Amino acid sequence: MAIMHYEPWSLLRQIQSELNNNLNQFDSSGVENADNSNVVTSHWRPAVDIREEKDRFVIVADLPGVDPKDIEVTMENGVLALRGERKFEKDVSGDNYKRVERAYGTFYRRFSLPDSADPDRIEAQGRNGVLEIVLPKQEKVQPRRIDVKS
């Protein structure tokens, strides 16, 4: 006789996760959230961290299983877009999978750039399933004194 581990709350956790994924575009009052960094056509949404440093902004995205060559980073009209696809390695229909939790398919995230970011010097680097996008801040223009002629 085999002993099976039973988790009575696993179904409830799964439902909560699905609701969080589908309803994350609204805040607690039901108003659409300002974070529109994903779109309906995405199959999954990579997790990102965004931090501001003294002279730059840094976006770090978790993209395990995605080749950096397959990631498209674009910038247009003050919006940075991150797009790509994580492909499933093989067909699961004939296999005896007990659980499939990793998301596959296309992803698309958008981020509005602050005015202080320099769009001409953006750099992106992918390594070990992590994409790091560096957005240097624009150098501040120093005020200059203008002589008044008499």
ChimeraX attribute file (.defattr): number of C-alpha atoms within 10 A of each C-alpha:
attribute: neighborCount
match mode: 1-to-1
recipient: residues
	/A:1	3
	/A:2	4
	/A:3	5
	/A:4	6
	/A:5	6
	/A:6	7
	/A:7	7
	/A:8	8
	/A:9	8
	/A:10	10
	/A:11	10
	/A:12	10
	/A:13	11
	/A:14	11
	/A:15	11
	/A:16	12
	/A:17	12
	/A:18	12
	/A:19	11
	/A:20	12
	/A:21	12
	/A:22	11
	/A:23	13
	/A:24	14
	/A:25	17
	/A:26	15
	/A:27	12
	/A:28	8
	/A:29	7
	/A:30	9
	/A:31	9
	/A:32	13
	/A:33	13
	/A:34	9
	/A:35	14
	/A:36	14
	/A:37	16
	/A:38	20
	/A:39	14
	/A:40	9
	/A:41	9
	/A:42	16
	/A:43	15
	/A:44	20
	/A:45	20
	/A:46	15
	/A:47	10
	/A:48	14
	/A:49	10
	/A:50	12
	/A:51	9
	/A:52	12
	/A:53	9
	/A:54	7
	/A:55	12
	/A:56	16
	/A:57	20
	/A:58	18
	/A:59	16
	/A:60	19
	/A:61	19
	/A:62	17
	/A:63	23
	/A:64	14
	/A:65	15
	/A:66	19
	/A:67	16
	/A:68	17
	/A:69	8
	/A:70	11
	/A:71	18
	/A:72	13
	/A:73	17
	/A:74	12
	/A:75	16
	/A:76	10
	/A:77	8
	/A:78	14
	/A:79	15
	/A:80	19
	/A:81	17
	/A:82	20
	/A:83	16
	/A:84	20
	/A:85	20
	/A:86	19
	/A:87	13
	/A:88	12
	/A:89	8
	/A:90	7
	/A:91	7
	/A:92	10
	/A:93	7
	/A:94	6
	/A:95	8
	/A:96	7
	/A:97	8
	/A:98	5
	/A:99	6
	/A:100	7
	/A:101	5
	/A:102	8
	/A:103	14
	/A:104	17
	/A:105	13
	/A:106	15
	/A:107	22
	/A:108	21
	/A:109	21
	/A:110	18
	/A:111	17
	/A:112	15
	/A:113	17
	/A:114	13
	/A:115	10
	/A:116	15
	/A:117	19
	/A:118	17
	/A:119	20
	/A:120	10
	/A:121	11
	/A:122	19
	/A:123	13
	/A:124	16
	/A:125	11
	/A:126	18
	/A:127	11
	/A:128	12
	/A:129	14
	/A:130	17
	/A:131	20
	/A:132	19
	/A:133	20
	/A:134	17
	/A:135	24
	/A:136	21
	/A:137	20
	/A:138	15
	/A:139	10
	/A:140	7
	/A:141	6
	/A:142	6
	/A:143	6
	/A:144	6
	/A:145	6
	/A:146	6
	/A:147	6
	/A:148	5
	/A:149	4
	/A:150	3
